[in-house]
Amino acid sequence: MSLEDRITKLSLHEKGSDMVSSPSRPNDPNGKPYKIASKLGDFPLIPNPDIFNFANIPSTKPSRKPNSPNLALPTLAECAAHLEFLETLFILRQKVLVSKELDDVFLIQPARKTKTGFQGDTKTLKDEKLWEKRQAKWPKFVGFAVVRFLAWRERFNSSKVEITQDNLPPLDILMVWHSFLLNPRLFYVNCSKEPLFSVKFPWKYIHSAIDNGEWKFSLQPAAAANYEEVSGFSPDLFDDMVSWKDLEFKNRWGISQLELGGARWKSLSEGRCEEYLNHFNRFDSKLAEDLRDAVIRQGSFVDKMNSFMWIRSPALEGTLRRGIARYLNFCKLLKMSKTTVVPTLDIDLIWHTHQCTAKHYGQAMKVLAGKFVNHDDTIEKPQLGDGFAETRRLYCVYFGQEYRACGCWDCQALLTELEGAFERGEEDVDMDTIATKVKEDVFYHRAVEWSRRHNMDLPRRRD
């Protein structure tokens, strides 16, 4: 197939990337500009709302045997909501890193040098290391998120209530909980005797809280009020921290010195800051540090999902459906292979989503893989590279399929159309027709994505 040619793929991917990053609005495949959507029916619904059908839960029984365990396999809706959630985390991290207000809170200032020219003129030089300094804000932010999560976990385990739309925790707490679940052994060791261990990650309510046009996460008023009432903290950690920029210098210095595992600063005179200090001192330092590190490690996967932007792809449903099927094959490899089995990105997304079913994940893996499978995201890249080559070989041997999968919109959309043609039983597949449709779909979706990123009016499909 021509798309398997490396040069063809690179050319295709570069063209796609250029369309989204171009300073000018992309045209349609014929080089003509798209018309602007003006009527309600003209506005694109990307992603298609139909994919978020949380009531459509497939059978998860591996057999008809009585008492067969619930495999809790990920659904399309859950995987799509997972992509939405990861995008909100990407936006949150960028928001923290570029915030000048948080620079002030954490006393991060550019080191500006002034040079004098031969004619006595002066020039202030840019601090080339400022962006590197600003990176320190994210681990600090995550540290505060961790202690908020640990306090929430403590209250949740003692409350005996179910999570609903009206008591959904804030985004930063969900972020830490999510990373906790993605370290199944750590989660089991610390939570197996707690009510939280039986709670699936609330994808349905998370989806409802996300504006997937601008990737804004907003709690329902009842949930925000509930969190503030029971915790004493703002439901928005970012806004809470930004408000500290006007504190006295000694308090901002104290905040900048707070460390998981024992605060360096022993006294903070501002109310909420003092309560945070108490949390930093009170909770298990080893677990807190493990959770902070787990969240930070997830940043790499979040970046990859943002790069592929499957949630805005014309082939979203096909990509996820194939990923779920490939994940089940991957689990069979885990059962058969004695070496490290390395997932592709699509399989990893489904695997992560499965881990978010809490105790059900461990039960399911004993059926699917014959053992409890931890998810080790600390393995070094060289070892992963060797493992991937062997996994690719085994996948081809056992399933007769190529393991490596290109995740670009073009390749995924083409696969979806070809699968559709075969499922319809078409004997003579018209590749020109399929290629034309794929091109139109991909061009239009990229034009919509460009418009969203540039805060411009959205295009509509050509008549």
Secondary structure as UniProt FT lines:
FT   HELIX           2..4
FT   HELIX           6..21
FT   TURN            29..30
FT   HELIX           40..42
FT   HELIX           49..51
FT   TURN            54..55
FT   TURN            66..67
FT   HELIX           76..98
FT   HELIX           100..105
FT   TURN            106..107
FT   STRAND          113..116
FT   TURN            118..119
FT   STRAND          122..125
FT   TURN            128..129
FT   HELIX           130..134
FT   TURN            135..136
FT   HELIX           137..159
FT   TURN            165..166
FT   HELIX           171..181
FT   HELIX           184..191
FT   TURN            192..193
FT   HELIX           195..198
FT   HELIX           203..209
FT   STRAND          210..211
FT   TURN            212..215
FT   STRAND          216..217
FT   HELIX           221..231
FT   HELIX           237..242
FT   HELIX           243..246
FT   HELIX           249..257
FT   TURN            260..261
FT   HELIX           271..282
FT   HELIX           285..308
FT   HELIX           310..312
FT   TURN            314..315
FT   HELIX           316..336
FT   HELIX           345..355
FT   TURN            356..358
FT   HELIX           359..368
FT   TURN            377..378
FT   HELIX           381..399
FT   HELIX           409..423
FT   TURN            424..425
FT   HELIX           431..453
FT   TURN            454..455
//
